[in-house]
Amino acid sequence: MPLSADDQARLDALHARFTALRPLSVGYPCNQQFDYSPLFRFLEFAANNVGDPFSGSNYRLNTHEFEREVVAAFARYTKAPEGDWWGYVTNGGTEGNMYGLYVARELLPEGMVYFGEDTHYSVAKILRLQHMRNIMIKSQPNGELDYEDLHETLRIHRDVPPIIFANIGTTMKGSLDNLQKIRAILDDLAIPESYIHADAALSGMILPFVGQPPPWTFPDGADSISISGHKLLGCPLPCGIAIARKRNVDRIARSVEYVGALDTTISGSRNAITPLMLWHRLKTLGDDGLRALVHRSLALASYAVEKLRATGIDAWRHDENSITVVFPRPPDSLMKKWVIAPKKKIAHIITLPPMNEAVIDEFAADFVAARLAG
Amino acid sequence: MPLSADDQARLDALHARFTALRPLSVGYPCNQQFDYSPLFRFLEFAANNVGDPFSGSNYRLNTHEFEREVVAAFARYTKAPEGDWWGYVTNGGTEGNMYGLYVARELLPEGMVYFGEDTHYSVAKILRLQHMRNIMIKSQPNGELDYEDLHETLRIHRDVPPIIFANIGTTMKGSLDNLQKIRAILDDLAIPESYIHADAALSGMILPFVGQPPPWTFPDGADSISISGHKLLGCPLPCGIAIARKRNVDRIARSVEYVGALDTTISGSRNAITPLMLWHRLKTLGDDGLRALVHRSLALASYAVEKLRATGIDAWRHDENSITVVFPRPPDSLMKKWVIAPKKKIAHIITLPPMNEAVIDEFAADFVAARLAG
């Protein structure tokens, strides 16, 4: 039967509300400018990417072939070792981080996880779910790991192998932990076994396209990396990539096979459409389009810092490769209009499409007005 | 830039392949007949249902309001206790089972998980991921738990609280574990603390619409239930419902809050479109439409058993409420045409749309021909 008139009106109202909110949603790391309508015709099928995209599936309505190409592109962006990587398209950052930490725990069952205090709360949830011992490390004021605290804490716990959860772009401040510094500490302490997972949710699609990226890739020391698909690229469905060293995944696959679990992914049934969307996006943007998108966003971030500062707001960003513009928490009245996510004393905007200079000007003017009114 | 002609041709070929495979995909529990095109316009937004659907989100481009109505409908189908349930829309059965077992482990940290040998392999994966001790219980030939083995095994391990993973429809045989029998065993052994999670992936949308359902709901003893959305209802994206007793979830929420993880769902970022699709499906089918869908599928299952038997194939189903028609493993040549998933010595078809009598007749004829050729 058709929807009732009331229900139809509710859907129309939802669409109108989303349309109005889109240009005001400046506080989340989501590119909102995309067009996947050429792929909608695939939503008439009950497709499913269940299982390992590289090993085939009995369920032939899948897009594993396209998924493999997407993972291969991300292997290139993360400089994954030739012939020694494996990955899949996840339902988002949490699953990617869960996967990396799962691989780490299987390799180092007694391992202790270290993560900075600016780490996203979902990581605490994963560590609890997976029963992993962990220690929170102090942050520097800029949100980056306090390497002295890391060094000292590792030194005290040299009896258990360390698993470092590194942020390649923290949620609030866009801060990057430096993998070379982390590796240097591990070397200095002569720690024989360790694992580094890099959560590069947002920055993992920025850094491949800048001139002087900080150390964050596999050759820099990462053992697994998680990158979101719905953030810089933009996608109506949260998604991401989990990628890890193949030799590690293979070791786990053997132990997983032993317990009868034939699937090396976490989700089991996985949707077939986000791999197709990511594939379409990468193909239609190309590396040149991605580079242009990244540099436009970086230029806007620079503009936003200057504009906010010029109006008396103490804005900053972690470095010239960050599109996360941080500032003191605005008065609550500003959040009635703008969709931003303050935390304690700070808030941020993230300069992704459809943001432009006019939006930033309007935001800065509203911010100043809210301060004066407060 | 537009897709290259080659890439466009690949997408066209994929669509053609899916179109050809759809009527032949008879071995998976997926209703393939649905039309969500009225909702495609919502795929132009970077919406996100991050967090608890009942507690609100800063990210205002969400469909939490619709998600709550979907969960409420499933609370009704599962006879969840008034005012004492909580749930959310998951990315599929694995996440729903992971959630139920996570709740169980947090309540009974020393608990031992018991599950039948016919349980889906993904459960072994979850138990490993969550570090839960577990024992596999023998199955009866029909796939249902061997209650004597369960009784005897529980008796031996009375020092640890049991967590029972019950199948309300096993993957291969569609067998149902009987919650009243399980509860009776727990009572007989005077076990003071226990937890039952019910995996009702497929049957959870059948049993609310039959006359004499076996005991499988909350009043029958379930503490949490997982039901798939992409199976009986049909959805282009794998999804499902996790639903649990609210008092248990609240206890976990407190402990999760303590570690700084503010989110009681497993995924974190969750897509906003599957809740909308499930809402649309429930609204446009209505309980009458759902009942008709269920009874049509049951009638087809009955027809399939008779048809296959009439042609000399030893087909059967667990009981008159099952749409899973089981038969001896066919010759491999049959799987070249038909998409079915044999396991060891058996295989099955599942009688969901667009299947009809003509498809079953064709399948039976091909089966017999393949046997003769073999």
HADDOCK unambig.tbl for C-alpha pairs under 7 A between the chains (distance, minus, plus):
assign (segid A and resid 1 and name CA) (segid B and resid 284 and name CA) 5.02 0.50 0.50
assign (segid A and resid 1 and name CA) (segid B and resid 285 and name CA) 6.24 0.50 0.50
assign (segid A and resid 2 and name CA) (segid B and resid 284 and name CA) 5.59 0.50 0.50
assign (segid A and resid 3 and name CA) (segid B and resid 283 and name CA) 6.54 0.50 0.50
assign (segid A and resid 3 and name CA) (segid B and resid 284 and name CA) 5.67 0.50 0.50
assign (segid A and resid 15 and name CA) (segid B and resid 42 and name CA) 6.80 0.50 0.50
assign (segid A and resid 18 and name CA) (segid B and resid 61 and name CA) 5.89 0.50 0.50
assign (segid A and resid 30 and name CA) (segid B and resid 46 and name CA) 6.72 0.50 0.50
assign (segid A and resid 32 and name CA) (segid B and resid 45 and name CA) 6.34 0.50 0.50
assign (segid A and resid 32 and name CA) (segid B and resid 46 and name CA) 5.40 0.50 0.50
assign (segid A and resid 35 and name CA) (segid B and resid 44 and name CA) 6.61 0.50 0.50
assign (segid A and resid 42 and name CA) (segid B and resid 15 and name CA) 6.79 0.50 0.50
assign (segid A and resid 43 and name CA) (segid B and resid 236 and name CA) 5.38 0.50 0.50
assign (segid A and resid 44 and name CA) (segid B and resid 35 and name CA) 6.63 0.50 0.50
assign (segid A and resid 44 and name CA) (segid B and resid 236 and name CA) 6.59 0.50 0.50
assign (segid A and resid 45 and name CA) (segid B and resid 32 and name CA) 6.33 0.50 0.50
assign (segid A and resid 45 and name CA) (segid B and resid 236 and name CA) 5.64 0.50 0.50
assign (segid A and resid 46 and name CA) (segid B and resid 30 and name CA) 6.72 0.50 0.50
assign (segid A and resid 46 and name CA) (segid B and resid 32 and name CA) 5.39 0.50 0.50
assign (segid A and resid 46 and name CA) (segid B and resid 235 and name CA) 6.25 0.50 0.50
assign (segid A and resid 46 and name CA) (segid B and resid 236 and name CA) 4.55 0.50 0.50
assign (segid A and resid 47 and name CA) (segid B and resid 236 and name CA) 6.19 0.50 0.50
assign (segid A and resid 58 and name CA) (segid B and resid 341 and name CA) 6.34 0.50 0.50
assign (segid A and resid 59 and name CA) (segid B and resid 339 and name CA) 6.77 0.50 0.50
assign (segid A and resid 61 and name CA) (segid B and resid 18 and name CA) 5.90 0.50 0.50
assign (segid A and resid 92 and name CA) (segid B and resid 269 and name CA) 6.64 0.50 0.50
assign (segid A and resid 94 and name CA) (segid B and resid 267 and name CA) 6.03 0.50 0.50
assign (segid A and resid 94 and name CA) (segid B and resid 268 and name CA) 6.26 0.50 0.50
assign (segid A and resid 95 and name CA) (segid B and resid 267 and name CA) 6.83 0.50 0.50
assign (segid A and resid 102 and name CA) (segid B and resid 129 and name CA) 6.97 0.50 0.50
assign (segid A and resid 121 and name CA) (segid B and resid 260 and name CA) 5.99 0.50 0.50
assign (segid A and resid 121 and name CA) (segid B and resid 261 and name CA) 4.78 0.50 0.50
assign (segid A and resid 121 and name CA) (segid B and resid 262 and name CA) 6.83 0.50 0.50
assign (segid A and resid 122 and name CA) (segid B and resid 261 and name CA) 5.84 0.50 0.50
assign (segid A and resid 122 and name CA) (segid B and resid 268 and name CA) 6.94 0.50 0.50
assign (segid A and resid 124 and name CA) (segid B and resid 259 and name CA) 6.44 0.50 0.50
assign (segid A and resid 124 and name CA) (segid B and resid 260 and name CA) 6.76 0.50 0.50
assign (segid A and resid 124 and name CA) (segid B and resid 261 and name CA) 5.76 0.50 0.50
assign (segid A and resid 125 and name CA) (segid B and resid 261 and name CA) 5.35 0.50 0.50
assign (segid A and resid 129 and name CA) (segid B and resid 102 and name CA) 6.96 0.50 0.50
assign (segid A and resid 129 and name CA) (segid B and resid 130 and name CA) 5.81 0.50 0.50
assign (segid A and resid 130 and name CA) (segid B and resid 129 and name CA) 5.81 0.50 0.50
assign (segid A and resid 130 and name CA) (segid B and resid 130 and name CA) 4.77 0.50 0.50
assign (segid A and resid 130 and name CA) (segid B and resid 131 and name CA) 6.60 0.50 0.50
assign (segid A and resid 131 and name CA) (segid B and resid 130 and name CA) 6.60 0.50 0.50
assign (segid A and resid 131 and name CA) (segid B and resid 131 and name CA) 6.66 0.50 0.50
assign (segid A and resid 235 and name CA) (segid B and resid 46 and name CA) 6.26 0.50 0.50
assign (segid A and resid 236 and name CA) (segid B and resid 43 and name CA) 5.39 0.50 0.50
assign (segid A and resid 236 and name CA) (segid B and resid 44 and name CA) 6.60 0.50 0.50
assign (segid A and resid 236 and name CA) (segid B and resid 45 and name CA) 5.66 0.50 0.50
assign (segid A and resid 236 and name CA) (segid B and resid 46 and name CA) 4.56 0.50 0.50
assign (segid A and resid 236 and name CA) (segid B and resid 47 and name CA) 6.19 0.50 0.50
assign (segid A and resid 237 and name CA) (segid B and resid 271 and name CA) 5.08 0.50 0.50
assign (segid A and resid 238 and name CA) (segid B and resid 269 and name CA) 6.34 0.50 0.50
assign (segid A and resid 238 and name CA) (segid B and resid 270 and name CA) 6.29 0.50 0.50
assign (segid A and resid 238 and name CA) (segid B and resid 271 and name CA) 5.72 0.50 0.50
assign (segid A and resid 259 and name CA) (segid B and resid 124 and name CA) 6.40 0.50 0.50
assign (segid A and resid 260 and name CA) (segid B and resid 121 and name CA) 5.98 0.50 0.50
assign (segid A and resid 260 and name CA) (segid B and resid 124 and name CA) 6.73 0.50 0.50
assign (segid A and resid 261 and name CA) (segid B and resid 121 and name CA) 4.77 0.50 0.50
assign (segid A and resid 261 and name CA) (segid B and resid 122 and name CA) 5.82 0.50 0.50
assign (segid A and resid 261 and name CA) (segid B and resid 124 and name CA) 5.75 0.50 0.50
assign (segid A and resid 261 and name CA) (segid B and resid 125 and name CA) 5.34 0.50 0.50
assign (segid A and resid 262 and name CA) (segid B and resid 121 and name CA) 6.82 0.50 0.50
assign (segid A and resid 267 and name CA) (segid B and resid 94 and name CA) 6.04 0.50 0.50
assign (segid A and resid 267 and name CA) (segid B and resid 95 and name CA) 6.83 0.50 0.50
assign (segid A and resid 268 and name CA) (segid B and resid 94 and name CA) 6.27 0.50 0.50
assign (segid A and resid 268 and name CA) (segid B and resid 122 and name CA) 6.94 0.50 0.50
assign (segid A and resid 269 and name CA) (segid B and resid 92 and name CA) 6.64 0.50 0.50
assign (segid A and resid 269 and name CA) (segid B and resid 238 and name CA) 6.33 0.50 0.50
assign (segid A and resid 270 and name CA) (segid B and resid 238 and name CA) 6.30 0.50 0.50
assign (segid A and resid 271 and name CA) (segid B and resid 237 and name CA) 5.09 0.50 0.50
assign (segid A and resid 271 and name CA) (segid B and resid 238 and name CA) 5.72 0.50 0.50
assign (segid A and resid 283 and name CA) (segid B and resid 3 and name CA) 6.53 0.50 0.50
assign (segid A and resid 284 and name CA) (segid B and resid 1 and name CA) 5.01 0.50 0.50
assign (segid A and resid 284 and name CA) (segid B and resid 2 and name CA) 5.59 0.50 0.50
assign (segid A and resid 284 and name CA) (segid B and resid 3 and name CA) 5.66 0.50 0.50
assign (segid A and resid 285 and name CA) (segid B and resid 1 and name CA) 6.25 0.50 0.50
assign (segid A and resid 339 and name CA) (segid B and resid 59 and name CA) 6.77 0.50 0.50
assign (segid A and resid 341 and name CA) (segid B and resid 58 and name CA) 6.35 0.50 0.50
